[in-house]
Amino acid sequence: MVLNADPEIQTAPEASVCEVFMIRHGERLDKVPGNDWKEQCPERWYDPPLTSEGERQAAYATLQLQYCTRFNPNMTVDVIYCSPLQRCVSTAAYFSEAFGAPIKIVPGLGECCGSMKGKMFKRRYESLLSMDELQQLCPQATFCEADPVIDRFVGESGETCIGRLAQNESHIVVVSHKEAINDLAELAGMRKLRSEFASIARFTCSNAATPEERWQYQGHISQGHSDDAYDVYDVTEEKDIMDTSRVSNLCTAFWFM
């Protein structure tokens, strides 16, 4: 279901506007009642892995975006920009495999995370899994060279890490944290959004990486996990059995906004 979407057909966005598909990672282990993650890894407690349910959520979100892109033949996914925290990388791995696009680790996409913000970021960033460890964690994914820039998600002057990535692009796919979605919503003049695990929010960024950078929230194309979310599709079965009528309605409204 697309939220806040104008049902009328509009002209295509101008070249200076970039569509940003912001994906929240799947369920993290330390949010499961009774888990012992902090005892298992006290030195890196802020970087928990996905749960098996989180993996399932990530797979489902991938299918949602993959199916929707069929309605826009001009959209190709060349790279998956990703927070360096392992829960995001494990989520991004599903998108990498499905779209045949490499994961690009972007430090600034992790800085927005509550446990990484501010003065803690540099020290904790250096203790995260290395590129080799991430590749071993996600052997089904491909990786390209990490972003050499280490910046804040939202800078002191309002410039954004994602705006820098969106410069001269028509669309980008990003895997990050709920704080990233909330920060962009705030820049768009909105209150915090409810973004479940593996949800996909769509924003547009105009005049990216300039003093006139502006953000607009265009709705969630996937609300993430809900009690009946997986009734539509079982990731253990063949892809062609997806409930196409339900997802088709979502995607048609999405691409012809």
N, C-alpha and C positions, 0 to 999 in steps of 0.2 A: 504494500500500500504506500503510495506516494503522498507525503504530507505537504500542505501549503503549496500545492502545484496548481497553476493556472490551466484549466482544461482547454483553453483556446490555443489553436496552433499559432506559434509565433515564428518570426524569421530567425535564422541561425544566428548565434552570437557573433559579435565582431571579433576580428583577429586578436584584439587586445584582451579578450576575455578567455580565461582558462577554466575548464571544468575540473574540479578536484573531488575525487571519490575517496572519502576519508573512512577507513575501515578500522574499527576497534578490534583488538586481539580477542581470541576466544577465552573461555573460562580458565583462570589461573589457579594453580594448586593451593596456594595459601588462602584462598577464599572458601575452600571446602571444609565444612565443620569436622573437627577432629584430626586435621592434617598435622604432620610434624615437620613441615618444610623448614621452619626456622631452626629446629634442632638438627636437621640434616645438613643445613648449609648456613650456619650463623654468620659467616663472613660475607655472604652474598644473599642475605635474606630478601633483599628488595628485587631480586631477579628470578622469581619462581617460573617453573615451566608450565606449559599447558597441561590440563587434565585430559583424559581420554574424551570426556565430553567437550572440552575446548577444541580438540582436534576435529571432532564431528561438527561442531558449530562452524569452524573455519572452512571445512569442506563444503558445507551447505551454503555459506556466504559466497564462496567462489562460484558455485553453480548459479547463484542469483545474478551476480555481475556478469558472468560468462553468457548466460542466457539473454540478459538485457542488451549486451553489446551486439547481438545478432540484429537488433533493430536499428543500428547505426553502422552502416557499412564503411563509413569514413573513419571509424574509431579503431585504432590499433593500440595495443599495450606493449610498449617497448621496454619498460623497466618498472619494477615495483620498488618504490621508495619506502624505507622501513626504519623504524626505531631500532637501536642496537640491542634492546632487551630481548631475551630469548623467547618470551611468550609472543612477541610481535613477529620475530623471525620465523617461528614455527607456524604462525598463522599465514605469513607472507609466502611460505613455501608452497602452500596449496595453490595460490594465485600464480606463482612462478611456474609451477608444473603445468597448470591448465592453459595459461596464455603463452607459454614458451618464452617468458621474459625473465631476465636476471633480477635478483634482489640487489639493491644498492643500499648499503647501510648509511644512514644519515644521523650523525650524533644529535643534532638539534631536534630531531623527532622524538628523542627520549628525554630531553631536558624538561619537557612540559609535565612529565610524570611526577606525581606528588612526592615520591621518595627520592627524586633526582634533582629537584629544583634548586636554583640558586648556587650557593657556595658548595653544596654537597656534590654537584654534578661532576666536576672534573675528577675528583678523587674516586667516586663510585663508577664513573664511566671507564676509568682505567682498569677496574677490577672485573668488568663484564667478560663474558666469554670471548675468546679471540676469534678471528675469522676462520681459522682452521677448526676450532671447536664448533663453530656455528655450521660449517660445512659438514662436519661429522654428524651433527644433530639433525640436519636436514639434507640427507644425501639425494633426495628426489629433486631438489631445487638447484638452480644455477645462481652464481653470484658474480657480480662485477666489482670493480675497484670501489672501495668505500669513499664516501664524500670526504675530502680533506678538510672541509670547513667545519669548525666546531663553534656553533653559535647558539644563541638562545632561541627558543621556539617563537617567542615574541620579544623583540628587542625594546630597548628603552624608548625609542622614538616611534614605536608601533610597527616597525618593519617585521616581517615574519620569515621564518625559515622556509615555510612552504611557498611563500611568494617568490623567494629566490629560485626555488625549484621550478615554479610555474612560469617563470619568465620565458617568453617566446614559445610557449607550448599551448596547444589547444585543449589538452586534457592530461591529467596525471592521476596515478593510483598510489595511494599512501596508506601504510599500515602503522598505526600509532596507538594512542591511549585515549580514554574517555576525556581526559583533560584537554587533549588536542581539539576534539570536537567542541567542547565547551568554550575554549579560548577563541576558536573561529566564530562560534555563535555570538560571543560577546562582541567581537569585532564587527559582526553583522548587525549589532544593535539589539540582540535578543538575550533572553535569560538562558540559564543552563538548560541543556536538552537531556532528555532521558535516553541514554544510549546503552542498550544491553550488550552483552558480549557478542562479538562478531557482527555487530550492526554496521550498516553502510550509510553514511550521510553524504549528501551531494551539496557542494558549495560551488559558487563561481567567484573567481578572483579577477578583477579588472585592474589594469595598470600595475601588474605585478612588479615587485621590486623597485617601485618608484615612490616618491612622497605622496602620490595620489592613489596608492594601493587601496582598493575597496573590496569588501567581502559581502556576499549575499548567500543566505541559506536557501537551498532549493528543495529540501525535503529528504527524508530517509527512503532509499530504495529498498532497504531491508531493515526490519526492526530488530534483527538478531533473534536470540533464543526466546521461544515461547512454548507453552505446553503442547501446542499442536503443530509447531513449526516443521517437525520432521515427518508429519503425516503426508506431506506433499511429496517427499522424496527420501528414499532410503539409500544412503551413500554406498551401501554394499551391493546394490543392484545396478542394472545397466542404466546409462544416462538417459536413454530415450523414453523411459517410463515416467518422466517428470509430468506433473499435472500442468500441461501447457496452457490450458484455458485460464487458470488462476494467475500464473506468472506472466502470461502474454498480456493480460489486462494491465498489470503493474507496469510492464516495460513500455507498452504503447503510450500510456499516459506520461511516462517518464521522458521518452525521447521526443515527443511532440509537444513539449511545454512551450 
